[in-house]
Structures are given as structure tokens and as C-alpha cells.
Amino acid sequence: MSSPILSVRYRTVTVSDVRLFYREAGCSEMPTLILLHGFPSSSHQFRYLLPALADRWHVVAPDFPAFGYSACPDRARYVYTFDHYADTIETFVRALNLERYALYLHDYGAQVGSDWR
């Protein structure tokens, strides 16, 4: 039986009026690693990586808006650009009170992560 700390937990949080789904594993007292997924994927692509890293890291993997289990806001109220995704994920990180973290960027996630200010 696996430890609850090593198990992947499924959560949602609303940031800037958008419900974001994310997967989380590990203890929040460990160093945090944020995994940003590629295209056309979601945090599901990290389903094996999260528990594999959870003994050493607090791992957080959000789904971008319109990906995975996150909400798909209407284009009239959400601008689908890398800059706006970066702003959304930055707000997500603040909502989780994450102050220090490392980024693991893959494909689409690399553009989002590199657009942070």
C-alpha cells in the first residue's frame, strides 16, 4: 500500500474566474516542483512522474485553461495566449501560497514558463 504522501491528490482552485484542475503529490514542507505540461496534453502526462518524485519533492501539476479537467472559458472573456496562460499560472502559484519553487517545463509549458515576468 502506498503512502498518502506519495499518492497523487486531485484538486481544483479558481483563479481569475477560471477553475483550474491540478494534481499534487508529496509533502508541502519539501521543495516544490511545478510541472507544466505540453500540447495537446494535460497534467495527466505526469501521472507516473508525480509519485516517483513525491518522496523528495512537493510536486504540483496544473492543467492549463481548456486542457484536461480545467475549465474552458469562452474566448470572449479569456484570451488564449502564452502571456495570458503565464499570468494565469502565476496567479495559480500565488493562490497556492507557493513562494519558492522549481519549474519543469515541457513543450507548450516551456513557452508558458518562459513568459513569466
FENPEDA-V351691 format. One record per residue. N is the residue number from 0. RES is the residue in one letter. SS is DSSP state (A for helix, B for strand, O for the rest). OMEGA is omega in whole degrees, 0 to 359 (* if undefined). D_FIRST is the distance of its C-alpha to the first C-alpha in whole Angstrom. Layout:
# FENPEDA-V351691
n->N res->RES ss->SS omega->OMEGA d_first->D_FIRST
n->N res->RES ss->SS omega->OMEGA d_first->D_FIRST
This chain:
# FENPEDA-V351691
n->0 res->M ss->O omega->183 d_first->0
n->1 res->S ss->O omega->179 d_first->4
n->2 res->S ss->O omega->176 d_first->7
n->3 res->P ss->O omega->179 d_first->9
n->4 res->I ss->O omega->182 d_first->12
n->5 res->L ss->O omega->179 d_first->10
n->6 res->S ss->O omega->177 d_first->10
n->7 res->V ss->O omega->178 d_first->13
n->8 res->R ss->B omega->182 d_first->15
n->9 res->Y ss->B omega->186 d_first->19
n->10 res->R ss->B omega->171 d_first->22
n->11 res->T ss->B omega->174 d_first->26
n->12 res->V ss->B omega->178 d_first->28
n->13 res->T ss->B omega->177 d_first->32
n->14 res->V ss->B omega->180 d_first->34
n->15 res->S ss->O omega->179 d_first->38
n->16 res->D ss->O omega->178 d_first->38
n->17 res->V ss->B omega->177 d_first->35
n->18 res->R ss->B omega->179 d_first->32
n->19 res->L ss->B omega->173 d_first->29
n->20 res->F ss->B omega->174 d_first->26
n->21 res->Y ss->B omega->176 d_first->23
n->22 res->R ss->B omega->184 d_first->20
n->23 res->E ss->B omega->176 d_first->18
n->24 res->A ss->B omega->180 d_first->16
n->25 res->G ss->O omega->182 d_first->16
n->26 res->C ss->O omega->182 d_first->18
n->27 res->S ss->O omega->177 d_first->21
n->28 res->E ss->O omega->177 d_first->23
n->29 res->M ss->O omega->175 d_first->22
n->30 res->P ss->O omega->183 d_first->24
n->31 res->T ss->B omega->175 d_first->24
n->32 res->L ss->B omega->179 d_first->24
n->33 res->I ss->B omega->181 d_first->26
n->34 res->L ss->B omega->178 d_first->25
n->35 res->L ss->B omega->189 d_first->28
n->36 res->H ss->O omega->179 d_first->28
n->37 res->G ss->O omega->180 d_first->31
n->38 res->F ss->O omega->355 d_first->33
n->39 res->P ss->O omega->188 d_first->33
n->40 res->S ss->O omega->180 d_first->29
n->41 res->S ss->O omega->177 d_first->27
n->42 res->S ss->A omega->177 d_first->24
n->43 res->H ss->A omega->181 d_first->22
n->44 res->Q ss->A omega->180 d_first->23
n->45 res->F ss->A omega->186 d_first->21
n->46 res->R ss->A omega->179 d_first->17
n->47 res->Y ss->A omega->181 d_first->16
n->48 res->L ss->A omega->181 d_first->18
n->49 res->L ss->A omega->181 d_first->17
n->50 res->P ss->A omega->179 d_first->13
n->51 res->A ss->A omega->181 d_first->15
n->52 res->L ss->A omega->190 d_first->17
n->53 res->A ss->O omega->178 d_first->15
n->54 res->D ss->O omega->182 d_first->15
n->55 res->R ss->O omega->186 d_first->19
n->56 res->W ss->O omega->163 d_first->20
n->57 res->H ss->B omega->189 d_first->20
n->58 res->V ss->B omega->181 d_first->20
n->59 res->V ss->B omega->181 d_first->22
n->60 res->A ss->B omega->179 d_first->23
n->61 res->P ss->B omega->167 d_first->26
n->62 res->D ss->O omega->175 d_first->27
n->63 res->F ss->O omega->174 d_first->31
n->64 res->P ss->O omega->181 d_first->33
n->65 res->A ss->O omega->176 d_first->34
n->66 res->F ss->O omega->175 d_first->31
n->67 res->G ss->O omega->182 d_first->28
n->68 res->Y ss->O omega->176 d_first->27
n->69 res->S ss->O omega->179 d_first->29
n->70 res->A ss->O omega->179 d_first->33
n->71 res->C ss->O omega->183 d_first->36
n->72 res->P ss->O omega->176 d_first->39
n->73 res->D ss->O omega->181 d_first->42
n->74 res->R ss->O omega->178 d_first->44
n->75 res->A ss->O omega->181 d_first->47
n->76 res->R ss->O omega->177 d_first->45
n->77 res->Y ss->O omega->180 d_first->42
n->78 res->V ss->O omega->183 d_first->44
n->79 res->Y ss->O omega->176 d_first->41
n->80 res->T ss->O omega->177 d_first->42
n->81 res->F ss->A omega->178 d_first->40
n->82 res->D ss->A omega->181 d_first->42
n->83 res->H ss->A omega->173 d_first->41
n->84 res->Y ss->A omega->179 d_first->37
n->85 res->A ss->A omega->178 d_first->37
n->86 res->D ss->A omega->180 d_first->39
n->87 res->T ss->A omega->181 d_first->36
n->88 res->I ss->A omega->176 d_first->33
n->89 res->E ss->A omega->177 d_first->35
n->90 res->T ss->A omega->175 d_first->35
n->91 res->F ss->A omega->180 d_first->31
n->92 res->V ss->A omega->177 d_first->31
n->93 res->R ss->A omega->180 d_first->33
n->94 res->A ss->A omega->178 d_first->32
n->95 res->L ss->O omega->180 d_first->28
n->96 res->N ss->O omega->177 d_first->30
n->97 res->L ss->O omega->183 d_first->29
n->98 res->E ss->O omega->178 d_first->32
n->99 res->R ss->O omega->182 d_first->31
n->100 res->Y ss->B omega->172 d_first->29
n->101 res->A ss->B omega->179 d_first->29
n->102 res->L ss->B omega->170 d_first->29
n->103 res->Y ss->B omega->188 d_first->28
n->104 res->L ss->B omega->179 d_first->31
n->105 res->H ss->O omega->171 d_first->31
n->106 res->D ss->O omega->179 d_first->34
n->107 res->Y ss->A omega->180 d_first->35
n->108 res->G ss->A omega->178 d_first->33
n->109 res->A ss->A omega->178 d_first->35
n->110 res->Q ss->A omega->179 d_first->38
n->111 res->V ss->A omega->181 d_first->36
n->112 res->G ss->A omega->180 d_first->35
n->113 res->S ss->A omega->178 d_first->38
n->114 res->D ss->O omega->177 d_first->40
n->115 res->W ss->O omega->181 d_first->39
n->116 res->R ss->O omega->* d_first->42
